[in-house]
Amino acid sequence: MRLRAVALNSMMHESSAILLDHEQRDAWLRVTIGSPALASARPGQFAALRLTLPGSYDPLLREPLFIDSQRSSGTCMLMLPAHESAATFLGHLPRGAPLDVLGPLGHGWQLDESVRTIALVGIATHAPALFALARHAVARGIAVSLILGAVSREAAPPPFWLPAAAE
């Protein structure tokens, strides 16, 4: 059996990213990031965000966050529950702050050209990925229905963050 060595850096994609805006609604935070690399992400891909200030290594591990890309503007959005550590970190950063991000990572979802209708089912913690897929599908003219389970109405993301054409 032959083993092949793979360089770790060839699998990672460092992205320069700038925090452009953040908006908190109910128990959710939506962050807009300027990054051409992340703006090219497919629905279902994620970014690994380092939640430390420059010069610090605590916490050591990166936080995976699903990307909702906006190719035309070179930006992307991240949606996350306000009680998560990433939301606290991003919510306190000033606009224009640089972010240490790896991504886009993962394979993402590809919708076949023959798809005309899609039903998305998940729980509130999967809402960022499902909302990104819904936005992508609506832009392609696909009819979208979304069923999202949550422990309470407050635990679910604001429904107006979902594209208006989705049900």
N, C-alpha and C positions, 0 to 999 in steps of 0.2 A: 504494500500500500504506500503510495506517495502522498506526502503532505505538501501543500503549497502555502507559503507564507504570504499574508496579505498585509500591506501597510495600513495601520489604523487611520492615518490621516487621509487615505484615499476614500474612506467611507464617510468621513465627516465633512460637513460643509459649513465653514465659518461664515457668518453673515454679519455685515455691518448694519446695525439697526438703530434708529433714533425714535424715542418716544415722542409722538406727535400730539396725542390727546388721550384723555381718559374720562369716562362718564359712568357714574354709579346710579343704578336704578334698582330700587328695592334691595334685594340681597345679592345682586350681581354687578360686576364691573366689566365694562367693555373698553378695551385699550386699542388705540390706533397706532400702528408702528410704520415708520417709513423704512422700507427695505426692498429694493428690487428683487433680491434673491427670494425672500419670503413671499413676495407678491406673485411669484410664478408657481407657488405650491398648488397641488391638486387637492380637492376635498378629501379629508381623511389623513392628510399628512400633518406632521406636528413639528414644533420647534422645541429645542431644549434650551431653556432660559436659565442663566446663572443669576441667582437671587442674592448677589453680594455686591457691595460697593468696591470700587477699585482698591487693590491692596489687601483685600480680605479673602479668606478661603472658607468662611463659615456661612452657610452650610456648604459642604464639599460637593454634593450631588446637584445636578441640574434638575429643573422642574419641566416635565413635558407638558406642552400646551398645544391644543389643536389650532390650526391656522385657518382663517377665513380670508382668502386672498382677494385682492382688488387689483387685478393686473393693469387695468387702464390707468390707474393713478399711482402705481408703484408702491402701494401700501397694503397692509393686511390688518385684520382685526383679531383680537384675542378676547374670548368671553370666559369669565371664570367667576365662581361664587365668591362673594366679598369676604367670606370668613377664611379663605385659603391664604397661605403665606405669600404666594405669588401676587395675589390681589393687594395685600397689605404693602408689599414691597413696591409694586408698580404704582399704586395709588398715592404714595408719598414722594415719588420722583417728580422733579419739575419737567415741564415740556422741554424737549430738546436734549434730554439726557441720553447719552449713548448706552446701549444695551449689549451685553455679551450673550450672543445667541448662536446655536448650532442649528442648521436646518436649511431647507426643509428636509425632514427625515421621514422614513416610512414609504410605503408604496402608494398610499391613497386609493381612492376609488375611481374607476373608469366606467362611465355609463355607455353602453353599446348604442350605436346610432339608431337602432330600431326601437329603443325604449321611448314610450309615449306617456306612460303613467308610472309613478313610483310612490310606494307607501313606506314611510320611515317610522320605526317604532323603537323607543328607547326610554331611558330614565334621565332625570335632570342632569346628572353628571356627564352624560353623553351629548347633551344639548349643543355644545359648541361645534362638534363634528357634524351633527345632524343638521344644524342651521346652515353650516357652510355648504353641505351637499344640497340642501334645499335651494339655497341661493344660486348655486351652479346649475341645478336642474331647471329652475324657473327661467334663468337666462337663456337656456337652450329651448324653451317652449314646452317643457315637460310638465304635465300636471302633477302636483305634489300634495300628498296628504301626510300629516305628521301627528303621531300620537306620542305624547310625552308623559311619563309617570313621575310623580313627585310626592313626597310625604305631606306637603302642604302647598297651597297656592303661592305662598311667599318663597318657597324653596325652588320654584320653577323660574327660569329666566323670563323677562318681560316678553309677552307674545308679539309686541310690535317690533322686536328685533328680527322676527321672522319675515321673509319677503311677503308682501301683501297678497301676492297671487297664490301663496301656499295656504292650504286649509289646515 
